[in-house]
Each structure stands twice: as structure tokens, then as C-alpha cells.
Amino acid sequence: MEILRTVAELRQWSREERNDGGNTIGLVPTMGALHAGHASLIRAACDSVGYVAVSIFVNPTQFGPNEDFARYPRTFEADCALAKAEGADVIFAPAVEELYPDGAATFVEVEGLSQRLDGASRPGHFRGVATVVAKLLIASEADRAFFGQKDAAQVAVLRRMVADLRLAAEIVVCPIVREPDGLALSSRNIYLSQTERTQSLALSRAVRQVEALAAVGERCSRELIEAARQIFAAEADLRVDYIELVNWATLKPVEIAAPGSLFAVAAWVGATRLIDNTIFA
């Protein structure tokens, strides 16, 4: 498995593999600190395309001034080992200066969607996400890019970006991977103390409660949100960011859940912000 450091190297690799029998190229964008959720994305990519690139890049433009860029976990050697074991063909691990050269002044803003859900409490976050993913898709010339459903709001932003810019890549969404007790896997879970780890289960309990209500026919936003809110209320030290039922394409609130509607939650557990969601069938 090769480790590539420049856009030119990644683009050359992609074109050479594509021209060698018309192979398709898959991209799994990550910020490193890989876990079983990322492994599932790499496996899905390997099952779907001819060659797979995994990017490892802690993107500075998606972190706010008081967020955790400096302490975000960086485990490059372990990440490479996991990616190789799951079948990735190359790692793309550029320096910041490679993707954001001195004087860079071009950014991608998906208006409207970028200010909803996570974007409402993290101003500029989705601008940074859209910009770096656009750069990665252009550099890799990927046919498909693989993301986890846990980041459902991000997926909505990126789908809109790809459609608006007429990029060739397909955005592929893979199921949430969870711990045995239900907690959605996240690189930030390592920040949690033992007490916070227990408190964090309120997110998955809220999602499961909404799924249980949906299974018996409940579709009213007010009732679903209240059910989740009651679960969060049992954890006094947990701070809710949002509890929303939205149209997944627009991220705008809906009163009645329809197939494809997104129920999403976000909360602070200590100093760690976690998210979870479910998609209505």
C-alpha cells in the first residue's frame, strides 16, 4: 500500500489505475483516528470499485476557534495498518500546505444547508467540510466517495455540493456502526471519561426510542422530539444541542415523518460533542 503526499501523486495514481482496464476509483475521506466505522467504509469501497484511496487529513478549516483541532487524535501508523488490512490501495496524507497553499482564497459554501443542524452551532464547519471534500474529489477524480450515515447532515451538504458543481463522483452512504451498547462509533469517543461514556448512551437511547415509536406508526415531529427530550432530561449533565426531524435533502424541519426523513440529535457530554440519527423507512 502506497502513501501519497501530493495532489499530483494522487491524480497520477488515479489516472493510471483507471486507464489500466477502465477501473473505477473509490475515495474514503477521513481525518484519521480510524475505527471500525471507517473500516466498514473501506470494505464497502473495496466491494464496490476497482481501487480505493483513503485520505487522512485533519482539516483545519472545519474547526471553529474554540474547537478541538489541536487535540484531535492523530494515530497515523495505526490508521495505515487498519486501512491496509481492510484492502485500501493507497493512503493520501497531504500536509496542510498541499491542500491550502499560501494565499489560498477559494472556498465552497453550500448556502442554506450549511447553516442547519450542526452548521447552526458550528458556524463555518460545513464550509470547511465542503471545501476539503471538493478538493479531495477533484484531486482523486474518484467515481464514488464513501461516508457514514452518522454524519447525515454532512452527507446532505455534500450531495448538494456534488449536484450543484456537477462533479462526477457518487456519494455513497454506509450504515452507522455502533458499540455493543449502542453508542455510535466516533473518533471523539476517546475523549469521554467513564462517567461521560455512560451518559453518552442517552443519544442512542433517544434514537432507539424514536425508532420504536416509528415502528408502531408514530410520525408526528412534536411527539418524537418530546420522547427524545425526556430521555436526555434524565442525564442532568448532558447539554442538548439539537433534536430535530428534518427532510434529509434540505435539512429543514418537517411536522410529519415521511420515508427518508432524518431524525437527528446532538449533545455535549462534558467537553465532547456527539451526534446520532436514524432515517425513517
N, C-alpha and C positions, 0 to 999 in steps of 0.2 A: 504494500500500500504506500503510495507516494504522499508526501506532504508538500503542497504547493503554497507559495507565499505571495505571488503577484497575480494581478488580473490577467496579464499576458500569458502566464503559465497556465492558468485555469482555462482560458479561452482556447489556447492551443491544444490542451488535453481534450477538451470537449469536441473540438472540430476533428481531431484525429480519430477519436473513438466513433464519432458519428459517421465519418467517411469510410470507416472500416466495416462495411457491410450494412450501412444505414441504421446503426444502433441508436436507440433513444437514450436520453440523458436525464437523470433524476438528481434533484438537489434537496438536501435536508439541512435547512438553515438552523443553526443553534448558537447559543452563547457559551457552549461548553458546560462543564459540570454535568456530564451526561449520566442519565439514569435509565431505568427500564422503560420509561416512556419514550425517550429518544431511541432506545434500541428498537422499540416497536415501529417507529417511523422508518428507521434504516431498513428493517426487514421488509416493511411494506414497499419501500422503494425498490429493493432488490428483487422483489417478486413482480414488480410492475414494469421496470425499464431495464435496458441493457447494461448501463453503467451508472454508478452512484457516487456523487460528491457530497461530503458532509462539511459544511462550513463551521468553523469555531472562531467566533469573533464577538467579544464583549463590546457591544455597540454603544459608544458614549452618548450619541445624540438622542437615545430613547430614555435616558435617565434624567430626572429633574435635579435641581441644585441640592436638595436635601435627601436624595435617594442613595442607593447602596452601590454605586458604580465602583468605588474604591475597594469595598469589601466583598463584592460579588465573587463567589467561589471560582477559582481557576485551577483546574486539575488536568492540564494538557496531556501528560503522559498516560494517565488512566483513561482519558477520553479517547485518545488514539487507539489504545488497546481494545476498548469496547467497540469502537467503530469498525476496526479490523475484524474482530470476532464476529460481528453481525454481517459482514460482507461488503463494507464500503470499499470503493476502489481508490479514492483519493480523499485527503483532508485538505481543505482550503483554510489556511490560518494566516491571514494578512495582518500586517501592522496597521495601526490606526491611520498612519500617513498614506498607506496604499489606497484605502477607500476614501479618505478625506484629505487629499493633497493640500498643501499650504495655499490658502486663498480660496478654497472651495466655497462656492456661493449658491449651489443648486440643491434644492430640497424638494421632496414630494409631499404635497398636502392634499389629503382626501377630505374635502370640505364637508361639514355636516357630521359624517360618521366619526371623524376624529375627535369630536367634542362630546361623544356619548359614552356611557358606561365608564370604562377605565379612563377614557380620554377626558371625562369631566373632572376627575380627581387627580389626573396626572397630565396637566397641560403640556403639550408638545410631545408626549410619548408616542402617539401614533404617527406623528410627522417623522420622528426618528425611525420608527419601525418601517414605514412605507419607503423612506429614502434608502435605508440599507438593503431591504429586500429587493427593491428595484435595481440597485447596483449589483446585487448578487445574481439576479435573474439575467441581467444584461451581460455580466461577465461570464457566467456559466453557459449561457444560451440553452438553459435547461428546458426540456419538454414538459416536465412535471416537477412541482415543488411540494413537499410533504410537511404538514403541520398537524398539531394535536388539537382535538376539539376543546381541550381545557382552555385554550386561548381563542375562544369562539368570537369574541369581539374583534380581535386582531384579524382573524380569518375574514370577517365581513369587510374590514377595511382593505385587506389585500385583494380580495375578489373584485371589489370596486375599482381598485387601482389597476389591476391587470386588464379589466374590461375597458376602462377609460383610456389607458395608454396603448391598447391593442397589442399587449405583449402576448407572445406565443405560448407561454407556459400555462399549464393547467394547475390550479390549486387543488391539491388532494388533502382531504381531512380524515384523520385517523382517530379511532375511539380514545377516550380518556383511559389511562392506565392508573390503577389505584393500588394503594397498600391493602393488605388483607383486612384491615379495619375500616376501609373505605376512603381514607384520605387520598385526594388526587396527588399524584407524584408531581413534585416541583423541585427545582434546584434550590429554592429558598427554604425548603423544609429543614435543611440542616441548621438553620438559624434558631429553630424552636427549642426551648428548654423542655424538660419532661412535662412540666405543668402545662406549658403552652401547647405541646403536642396533643395533650388530651383535650384542651379547649378547642383546638383547630378542627376536631371532628364535628363541631357544630355545622360547619359548611356542608359536609357530605350528608349529615343527618337531615339538614334542611332540604337538600336536593332530593334525597330519598323520600322524604315526606311528600314533596310536590309530585314526585313520580307515582307514589301510592295513591294520592288523590286523583291524579290524572287517569290512573288505571280503573277507577270507579266512576269516571265521567266528569270530574270537576274540570272546568275550563275557565272559570272566572278569575281574572287577574287579581281582584281585590281579595278573594278567598285564598288563593295560592300564596300571595305575598304575605298575608296575615299569618298563615300557617308557618311559613318560614321564619317570620319575625318572632313568633312565640318561641321557637327553638333557639334562636340567637339570644333572646332575652334571658334564657336560663344560664347564660355564661356572662356574668357581670363584668368581667374584664375584657370581653371581646367588643370591639368597636365596629359596627356595621358601616361599610362604605356605600354599598347599594344592594337592593333586592329588586329585580326588575323582570317583567315579562315583556319581551320585545319581538318585533319582526326581525328575523336574523339578517335579512338583507339590508335593512335600513337602520337597525338598532333603535327604532322608535317604539315607544310603549304601545301595547295593544291591550284592549279590555277583555278579549276572549281569545284563548289559545287556539291556534289552528295548526294543522300539520306543518312542521318545520319551524314553529315558534321556538324562541330561545328563552329559557328561564335561567337567569344568571345571578350569582351572588358574589360579593367581595367583602372582605372584612380584615381588620387589623387584629392580629393576635400578638400582643406585645408590640414589638417594633417591626413585625413581619406582616406584609400584606399578602393575603392568599385569595384565590378565586376558584370558583367551581360553577358547573352549569349542567343543564340537561336540555335535550332537544325533543320537542313533542312529536310523537309518531302520528 
